[in-house]
Amino acid sequence: MVRSNFCSDDYFGEPAELDATEMTNLSLQLSLRREDKKTSIGNWIQCQEVLDTGAICGKWRRAPLFVVQSSDWDCSCSVLWDPIHADCAVPQELGTAEVLQQLKYINKLKLRLDSYKQKR
């Protein structure tokens, strides 16, 4: 019987050892990034993906300010800047009420920037 390399007994080698301190540091770094994201200013875009159930996903995803809402935008579009939330199966980062409150603030900032640009 011919066995491929993929099926050979030594294909995978010895299991790797994980250092618990490295995992703790990684966990700390990820939690700090999450805290930074909560206070950072960005845009929020709503997913328009039609799910298998026929309903629209509707989850809000954080996005850079230059990203604008479109009728074909879905969660997977955020893979470049937020891969953790780039799937409709992943819960929203913040509640809808908090997202809408941040959107009001962002829109006020955009209006101020636009009026400032027009004065120049």
C-alpha positions, 0 to 999 in steps of 0.5 A: 500500500502506498502512503502519501506524506500527508498520511505518514506517522511522522508528518506532524512531528512532535506537538509544540509546547505553549508557554503560559506567560506568552498566552497571558501577554497575548491576552493582555494585548488583545484586551488593551486593543479592545479598550483602545477601540472602544474609545477610538473614533470611527464609522459604523456600518450596518451589514446588509447580508441576507441570511439563510433565514431570509432576514437581513443580518443588520449587525453594526460593524466598526469601520474607518471614517472613509468607509461609507454605507452601501446596499451591498456592504456585509460583515465580511467587508470588515476583514481588512480592519476588524477580522474578528467581527468579519462574519455575520455569526459574530455578535456586535461589538457594542449594543445598537443604542451605543452605536447609534449614539456614536454615529450621532457624534460622528455625524456632528464631527463630519458637519463641523469638518465640512463647514471648516473646509468650506470656510478655508 
